[in-house]
Amino acid sequence: MEKNKVIRVIQYGMGSIGSKIVRELLKRSSFKLVGAIDIAPEIVGRDVSEVAGLSQPFNLPVESDPAKVLTSARADVVVHTTGSHLNRIFSQLEEVVRSGLNVVSTSEELVYPFQRHPELSAQLNQLAVDKGVTVLGTGINPGFVMDTMALVLSSVCVEVKRVKVERVIDAATRRFPFQKKIGAGLSPEEFRSKVAQGRIGHVGLAESLYLIAHGLGWTIEEIKEEITPILAETNLRTEYIEVSSGIVAGMEQLAQGLSGGREVLTLHFRAFIGAPKPHDAIEIEGNPPLKVTIDGGVAGDVATVAMVVNAIPRVLAAEPGLKTMADLPLPHAALG
Ligand SMILES: NC(=O)c1ccc[n+]([C@@H]2O[C@H](COP(=O)([O-])OP(=O)(O)OC[C@H]3O[C@@H](n4cnc5c(N)ncnc54)[C@H](OP(=O)(O)O)[C@@H]3O)[C@@H](O)[C@H]2O)c1
């Protein structure tokens, strides 16, 4: 892609994150929004800027038919934000790639899809190679705080024996869908039943673990994952819900990766209403040993928007195929 050319973008998925990405794209002179797709009946047909919460019209309606937009907008890249699970979004990505367009997606499973979905990943990779385009899954978590950031820090180590990452979020500061996703307000029995059905929990912890292993060149022989509810010790209230003492205030999720019978990767995610001292911490046992803590933690939504938008130029410059954050050059802000 020639330098300084304005990058033409289609936004696929105009929900919460998609709308925020549109607001950021419209602020930057290096991007031009040339299409928007969504299926939600309350969104389709409305002007993209209105859906994104802006007052100035942009005169670009949100379309429900992807083919119409993908074939006519002469885009360089599609920013895809419709869902988490690769088997559910595969046909959307396939159509985009068949149209010869690059993809940056916030799908958590796409951050490292090769372990959970080897066949779909191989298919998507081959299609992307054939079409000469690049597909990347990224975001804040997975995509950065519990994986890429650890890899970036490891660049100053000559030896890495073990990596531990901890993310603690005070869920009271997050939007309602997040509070629901971590089970806040459920009884312990409801929590266990929803976890068993795969309806709550953080998607992407195993993907983060495999992404670190991929970057470090480690083979993970076994992964152990567990999700446990955290119960409220007093009555709690957020902008959206009330949680009585003894009810679920959130959850903790642990993923442990074993290599040679030894735990080499430990990812610990804790999110609950009222969590004290939110932070992100990365610890590398190696040479030199490192411990980096971000007090307060990285704010989720704005960081996801930044990561996606800043990834676009690197995706356009990358080799064709299904890539991960560990395959692309160093991430950094590319303002403008
Ligand atoms: N990696 C990360 O760090 C990170 C960070 C934030 C979000 N995410 C993930 O990114 C995704 C988007 O997040 P969000 O908060 O924006 O979700 P959201 O508010 O639910 O928005 C998704 C939008 O896509 C639409 N959609 C669903 N299926 C579609 C299809 N087949 N074609 C066109 N549009 C479709 C939805 O319509 P309906 O409402 O009608 O279904 C909705 O308007 C989620 O999977 C989320 O978990 C990842």
The ligand as a Gaussian input file, in Angstrom:
#p B3LYP/6-31G(d) Opt

LIG

0 1
 N      -10.645000      -8.465000      21.968000
 C      -11.105000      -7.531000      22.783000
 O      -10.377000      -6.976000      23.589000
 C      -12.548000      -7.095000      22.697000
 C      -12.938000      -5.894000      23.301000
 C      -14.270000      -5.486000      23.172000
 C      -15.177000      -6.278000      22.477000
 N      -14.764000      -7.473000      21.949000
 C      -15.693000      -8.312000      21.199000
 O      -16.046000      -7.598000      20.019000
 C      -17.375000      -7.934000      19.647000
 C      -18.194000      -6.665000      19.485000
 O      -18.382000      -6.052000      20.742000
 P      -19.595000      -5.039000      21.009000
 O      -19.515000      -4.660000      22.438000
 O      -19.556000      -3.970000      19.971000
 O      -20.848000      -6.003000      20.740000
 P      -22.333000      -5.549000      20.373000
 O      -22.647000      -4.245000      21.020000
 O      -23.194000      -6.729000      20.622000
 O      -22.270000      -5.260000      18.779000
 C      -22.244000      -6.250000      17.790000
 C      -23.073000      -5.728000      16.619000
 O      -22.916000      -6.611000      15.502000
 C      -24.222000      -6.949000      15.008000
 N      -24.193000      -8.235000      14.335000
 C      -24.292000      -9.475000      14.877000
 N      -24.239000     -10.410000      13.914000
 C      -24.109000      -9.740000      12.743000
 C      -24.029000     -10.158000      11.389000
 N      -24.060000     -11.443000      11.040000
 N      -23.929000      -9.215000      10.430000
 C      -23.893000      -7.897000      10.754000
 N      -23.982000      -7.454000      12.027000
 C      -24.080000      -8.358000      13.000000
 C      -25.077000      -6.958000      16.249000
 O      -26.452000      -6.919000      15.912000
 P      -27.493000      -7.653000      16.941000
 O      -27.434000      -6.845000      18.190000
 O      -28.803000      -7.595000      16.221000
 O      -26.968000      -9.051000      17.119000
 C      -24.585000      -5.692000      16.950000
 O      -25.190000      -4.533000      16.429000
 C      -17.903000      -8.852000      20.759000
 O      -17.771000     -10.198000      20.364000
 C      -16.999000      -8.549000      21.920000
 O      -16.920000      -9.626000      22.835000
 C      -13.468000      -7.875000      22.041000

